C-alpha cells in the first residue's frame, strides 16, 4: 500500500511517501506569506505535485491537539483549516482516498520515542531526527523527520493491525 504521510504546518509541512514499509521519497513544502490563506494554498499546491508524482492509497496526517492560550488557539485554528483544506483537496483530486490521523504520542510510541510529562517539544524533535537517522541513514529536518515517523508508524499499524 502506498501512503503519503504528512506533518502539516502552515509554514513548513513535511511529507514522506511509503510503499508498505519502504520509504520511497520525502520532502518539505514551505510557505512564507503573512496571509494564512495564501500559505495554505501554497501547501496544497505542493501536495498536488506530490500526489501527481505518486499515486497513493492513503494519506496519514498528524492529528492536531488543542492547547490553551491565545496564540495556541490561533495556531490550532490555522492547523485545523489546513487539515480541512487537505481533506477537501484530496477528495477532489483522488476521490475516496482514505485519510487517517495519528496523535503525536501514538506515532512516536510506535517509533520507540518516549513522550509524556516533562519532555519538551524540542527534545522530541531531536529524537525524531535521530530515529530517522538510525532507521533510514538519512539526515533531515524535523518536519520531514516527523512525516517519516508518521508514515513508518502507519505502516507498522497496518502490518501488525495495531489499534
C-alpha positions, 0 to 999 in steps of 0.5 A: 500500500502506498501512503503519503504521510504528512506533518502539516504546518502552515509554514513548513509541512513535511511529507514522506511517501511509503510503499508498505514499509519502504520509504520511497521519497520525502520532502518539505513544502514551505510557505512564507506569506503573512496571509494564512490563506495564501500559505495554505494554498501554497501547501496544497499546491505542493501536495498536488505535485506530490500526489501527481508524482505518486499515486497513493492509497492513503494519506496519514496526517498528524492529528492536531491537539488543542492547547490553551492560550491565545496564540495556541488557539490561533495556531490550532485554528490555522492547523485545523483549516489546513487539515480541512483544506487537505481533506477537501483537496484530496477528495477532489483530486483522488476521490475516496482516498482514505485519510487517517490521523495519528496523535503525536504520542501514538506515532512516536510510541510506535517509533520507540520515542518516549513522550509524556510529562516533562519532555519538551517539544524540542527534545522530541524533535531531536529524537525524531531526527535521530530515529530517522537517522538510525532507521533510514541513514538519512539526515533531515529536518524535523518536519520531514523527520516527523512525516517519516515517523508518521508514515513508518508508524502507519505502516507498522499499524497496518502490518501488525493491525495495531489499534 
